[in-house]
Amino acid sequence: MVVTFPTSLVLLIFMVSCSVNIFMADSEPVCQPAYPAHAIAVDEGDVNLLQFAENLEHLEADYFLWGALGYGLDEVAPQLVMGGPPPIGAKKAKLDNLTLNIITEFAYEEVAHLRILKRTVGGFPRPLMDLSAGNFAKLIDSAFGYALVPPFDPYHDSLSYMISCYVLPYMGLVAYVGTNPLLIGYYSKRLLAGLLGVESGQDAVIRTYLYERAKEQVHPYKHTVAEFTARISELRNRLGKCGIKDEGIIVPKELGAENRTTTNVLSSDADSISYMRTPAEVLRIVYSTGDEHIPGGFYPKGGNGKIARGFLKKP
């Protein structure tokens, strides 16, 4: 038997069916951002800015790898070295299990950062880097204004190593905040935002680790963990020469959040947003010379890439 339906009912069924299909199509989850059709992924001007970051990522990658594993980028990802010289004085640190796990994770994160940077904007050979205990000792002596006895050794134990790590991710953090408004390409911005998120997380972990131990004396010295962070931050402000953009884990209330806290687990400005630094400021600090034209510190022969090398060519 053939059943016939009124035309109006058939039409209704058809409309409902179409509506369901449209609804199902519209309800499909969208997982990728809708970039403008003619947007630029990586602008030509973005390349040098992102390549500059590779200097800092190289520093962190090798320092964390050596500290946690006892070997560096040459063994873990030799293709990223691109023929650059091995770091000076790097070695395995004496770390407890908690600290070892933290630094191991950080190390592999930095390897990935280098890989995506070089894949996106190309790269350069790893710069010569001084990761020796002697270099860190000079930095700490400069921070305190006198030579500590015995010399500070970041590889001696977990606390010493984490104090030395206080020096590193924060420089990437403020550098990337400074770079962000200069980028044009949508993928450049996405990449830098992703790097910044992880660098900020690393810095927060390090600062929290040290804040929990703020009042502890750093053996064998008569200075507390909080004093070490304050002196390192003051040194970086002096070398950067652009005012306060760095703060220890304990601060006077006028530098605390809303001028109401002395705790300073996260370093930020009066509006509680991250400080920013230019490439020149960063180089003044990581060179330990206070001059972007004079290499030293972690980079005895200077950083690589057009921006860093460009400063070295000027008097």
N, C-alpha and C positions, 0 to 999 in steps of 0.2 A: 504494500500500500504506500502510495506516495503522499507524504504530508506536505501541505503547502502552508506558508505563513503569510500573514498580511505584509504588504510592502513596508508599512511603517515599522513593523517589528524587525524585519530584516535590516532596515536602515539603522534602527537603534542598536542592534547587535553589532553592525559594522562600525558604528561610531564609537561604541564602547571598546571594541577590539583595538581600534586605532589609538584611542586614548590610553589604553593600557600599554601598548607598544611604545608610544611616545614617552609615557611616564617611566617605563623601564629603561628606555634609552637615556632619558634625562637623569635617572637616578644612579647611573654608573658612576662610581667614584672617580674623581679627577685627582691624579697624584702628581702631576707636573704643573709648574706655574705657566701661565699663558703669557709668554713674552711677546711683545709687539712683532709683527711680521717682518719688519725691516730693521729690527734691533741688531746691534753689533754685539757679538759674543765676547770677543777680546779685542779691544781697541789697540791700535799700534802704540799709543802712549802708555798703555797699561803694562806692556811687557817689561820695561826696565824697572818699574815699581814693584812688580811681583818677583822679578829676578833678584832684586835687592834682598827680599825676604829669605832667599836661599842661603845667604850668609849666616843668618841667625839659625835657620833650621839645621844647617850643617853643624854648627856649634853644639846645639842641643842634642842632635842625633848621636854624634860621637861621644859626647860627654856622658850621656845616659847609657849608651851601649857599653862603653868601657867600664863605667861605674858598676853596672849591674851584672854584666856577662864576662868582662875581662877581655873583650875584643870589640872591634868597631865596625864601621860601615864597609871596610874593605872585605870583610868576611860575610856580613849579612846581606849587603846589596852592592857589590863592587861596581856594577854598572852606573850607579849614581855618583861615584867618586870622580869619574871622567878624567882619570889620570892625575888628580891632585895629590899633593904630598900627605903622608900620614901625620896625624896630630902629634905634637911634642908632649911627652911625659904622661900620657893617659894610662891609667891602670885600673884594675878592679878594686872597688872599695869594700871595706869590711862592713857589710850591711846585715841588719837583722831581717827576719823573714818579711815583716810588714813593709819595711822600707825597700827591700829587694823587689817585692811584688809591685809596689808603686812605680819604682824607677824602671823596671822592665817594661811595664805598660807604656810609660812615657816614651821610652826608647823606640819601641816599635811604632808608636804614633808619629814620631818625628821622621822615621824612615818613610812612612806613607805620605807625610807632608812633602818631603823632598820629591818623591815619585810623582805626585800629582802636579806639583809646581813645574818640574822639568818636562813632564808630558804636555803641559798646557802652554808654557811660554818658552820652552827650551832652557838650557842651563849653561853652567860653566864649571870648570874643574874646582873641586873642593879647595878653598883657600888654606894656606898654612895656618894652623891654629895651635896655640900654646895652652894645653890643658894640664900642665905640670902643677904639682903641689907648690912649687916655688912661685909660680905666677899668681896663684890664689893667695899665697902668703903675702906677696907684695900688695895685692889689692886690699887685704884685711889690714895690713900695717898702715896703708894710706888712709883707710877708713877711721882707724883709731888714733892716728897721728904719732904712733911710735911702733917700734918693732916688738911684736909679741914673742915671748920666750916660753917654750920652744915655738918655732914658726908654725903658723896655722897649717894644718894638713887636712884637706877635704876628704881624703881617702882613709883617714884614721878610724872613723866609726860612723854610725848612722846619723847622729846629730850633726856632726861636722859636715857630712856630705849634704844633708838637707839645708844647712845654712849656706853652703856654696851654691846649691840649686836656687836659693832665693835670688841669686844674681841673674838667672837665665830667662825663664819664660816671661817674666815681667817685661823684659826688653822687647820681646816679640809682641806682647800685648799692646804696649803703648805705641810701638812702631806701626802696627796694623790699624790701630784707631786713627793714627795720623794719615795713613795711606788711603783709607776708605773713601773720604770725600773727593779724592783726586782721580778715582777710577771711573771709566766711562762704560765699558762693556758689561753686559748683564751677567755673563759667566764669570768675569773677573771679580765682580762684586760678590757673587755667590761663593766663589772659591775663597776669597779673603774672609768673608763672614764665617765660613766653616773653619778656617784656620784660627781665626780670632776666638771662636767659641771654645776650641780645645785648648789653646794657649791660656785663655782666661781660667779654664777649669784646672789646668795644671798649676797655675799660680795660686789659685784658691786652695788647692790641696796642700801645697807647700806652706802657705801662710797659716792654714789651720793647724797643720802638724807642728809648726813652730809656736803658734799661739798657745797650744795646749802645754807647751813647755816654756812659756815666756819667762817665768821666774827662775827657771833652772840655771845653774851656773855651768858655763861651758868649760869642762875640765880640759887643761889644768889652769885656765885663766880665771880671773876674778870678775869676769863680765858675764851677765846673763844673756840668754837667747834674745830677749827683747832689745838689749843694748846692741847686740850684733846687728840686728835688723835695722835699728835706728841709724847706726853709724854707716852701714852700707848704703841706706837710702840717702843720707846726707851727702855722702861722697858722690853718688850718682847725680844728685842735684847740682853739686859744685862743678862736676865735669860737664854736665849738660848745659850749664850757663843760661838757663831759661826759667829760673824760679823753681818753686816747689811743684814737682810732678812725681814725687816718689815719697812714700811714707812708711815707717816701720809698723810693727804689729801693735804697738801701744803709742798713742799720740796724746798731746794736750787736747782739751775739749774743743778748742777753736779749730782744730783740724778734724775732729770727729764728725760723724753723721749728724747733721742739723745742730752742730756744736753741742751735742748732748752725750756723746760717748767718748770714752778714752780707748775702748777696744777698736781695733782697726784691722779686722780679718781681711777686708777688701780695701784696697787703696783706691780712693776716688776723690774728686774735687768737691767744691762747695755745693754742687748740685747732685752729688753722688753719682756722677758719670765718670767713666774712666778717663784718665789723663791721656794726652797724645804727645808724641814726639816726631820730629822730622828725621829723615835719614842722617842729616848732619849731626843732630843731637845724639842720635843712637851711636854714630861712629865716635864721637867725642868720648862717650862713656865706655864702649867696648874696647876702644884703643887705650883707655886709661891715660890719655894724654890731654884731654880737654880740647883737642884740636882735630877736626876731621881730616886735616891735611897731613897729619903726622901719625903713622901707624904704630902699633905697640899693643900691649895688653894681650888680649886673646888672639889678635891678628898681627903677628910681628911684621908681616909684609903687606898688611892692609887687606880689606875685603875685595871680592871679585865682582864683576859686573860693571856695566857702564856708569852707574851712579857712584859706587864706591871708588872705582878707578879714576873717575872724573875729578874727584876731590884731590887725589894724590898728584894730579898733574898741575895743580895750582900752587903758587907759592904760599 
